Structure formats: structure tokens, C-alpha cells
Amino acid sequence: MIEVENLHKAFDGEEVLKGIDFTFEKSKTNLIIGQSGSGKSVLLKCMLGLFTPEKGVIKYDGKPYSRFTEDERKDLSKEIGMVFQGGALFDSMTVEENVMFPLKMFTKKQHKENKKRVKEVLKRVNLDGNEKKMPSEISGGMQKRVSIARAIVNRPKYLFCDEPNSGLDPKTATVIDNLIQEITHEYDITTIIITHDMNSVLEIGENIAFLKDGVLAWKGDKSQIFKTDDETVTDFVYSSNLFQKVREAQQKGL
Ligand SMILES: Nc1ncnc2c1ncn2[C@@H]1O[C@H](COP(=O)(O)OP(=O)(O)OP(=O)(O)O)[C@@H](O)[C@H]1O
């Protein structure tokens, strides 16, 4: 669980996060949604420790970051997995070497043990048998699965995903969403996902933070977001082509 309390962040005196309160729950897919520039990435980067907020508290499983010792901060970084927007695989490394990378960085285990762990996670993301392939030899969806395998290889407590299904066709995007959700439940991870994709909201929106101009404008889950009459939220939801069509169909009584 990650609790964010009264979080403020400014750049050159201009506030981009204006007192965010939100609990990212354990064993749930927690989505951050909102228009471009609403502060989603800044919030994520504050939780990753890449930005220092001016005010507010971020607690990891109940403990405020400000009370972490230097060693505990290092340990925390090992407990974080990250799925980047483009996948961010190393082109010159095989699938196996990509997934092994964090193990080599953070553990002192023998090569044989690392290889075994890599095999396990590749099997979990249905990529066994692809160990020796290069990223250029596999599809975009498979590359995303490699980047998920790499993110979970160290058994993280927290998984951060920045638009994990961008650039994928809708069917493959849903496969990736479902995989992230399954892994979240299986390994009891606190998963935080930035997304622009309303399909993802519909599929895996277990706990949603909707940001508008640096403020938490709404929170709820996927069943609530399509029922709310909060105009800020409905404007955003129905700006998606798909849901505009659903709404028009509903209005026509179809
Ligand atoms: N390093 C930075 N220095 C100055 N301003 C920044 C910095 N990072 C973000 N901002 C500003 O903070 C605001 C929020 O940006 P942020 O990247 O969090 O938006 P976002 O909701 O993630 O947008 P998008 O969906 O387009 O990625 C924007 O006005 C942006 O210009």
C-alpha cells in the first residue's frame, strides 16, 4: 500500500500537484487517469522518489519516506518494479539478458540461480522458449511481456507502469492489462498504472485516481466511473471515441 497525503509539488513557483490525498491499495490495480498535463507523471515520479515534494507525506506500507534510513531507501528501490511506456528493452541484449539485468544489479546470487528465476518469470508471462531471441525478433506485445517479466523478476512489492499498453492493438492491450492484473493479485503487489486508455479503465480499474489540474478531482472504481454524474469525470470519460459511441447508443435507446 502507498498512501499519499496532502502532496504538493511545484516547478518554478507554479504548483502542479495541489494537495493530493490518495491510497494506492495492495493487491489492486490502481489507475491514475486524467488529461495531459494534469500531473499524473509528476505524482508517479514523487512516489518513485525522483521528485521531492514541497509538502505532504508518502507512506510505503505505513511508513513515511522521510523516516526511511539511507539503507531502507536503497532497499525500497529494490522493491520497486517499473514497466516503461515504450517497454525500454535493451536492443543489444537477448530476452533472457534483459530480464536478468535487475537480478545482476540487485542480487548477489549465482548465475545458475538467476537463470532459473528468469526462466520462471518468462514462463509466467507465457514467453518460455524465447530466451535467446533479440527484442527486434519478437512482436510489440511480446516485448511488453518481457518488460513485465523484467519488472517482476526481483519480486517487487510495488509495480509502477507508465502507459503499459501504449502502441498495441486493442486485443493485445487487453491481454497486457489482464496479465498485469493477474500478477498484481497473485503476488500481492501494489500496482500503480498511468493510462489514457478507457478500455483499461473498464478492464482493470479496481481503484482509480482522476486528476485534473493537479487536484484529485474524483476517485472510485470502474463500476462507479460510468455511473457518476460528476461532469468533470463524464467529460473526460466520454471524450474517448469508444465511449462516445456507447453513450450515443444509450441515448438512442439501443
Ligand atoms: N521537470 C519538470 N519541470 C518543470 N515542469 C514540469 C516538469 N515535469 C512536469 N512539469 C509540468 O507539470 C505539469 C504536469 O505534468 P505531467 O507530466 O505530470 O502531466 P501528465 O498528466 O503526466 O501528462 P501526460 O498525460 O501528457 O503525460 C505540466 O504542466 C508539466 O509541464
Residues whose N, C-alpha, C, O or C-beta is under 5 A from the ligand:
A	BS01	LIG	F11 V16 G34 Q35 S36 G37 S38 G39 K40 S41 V42
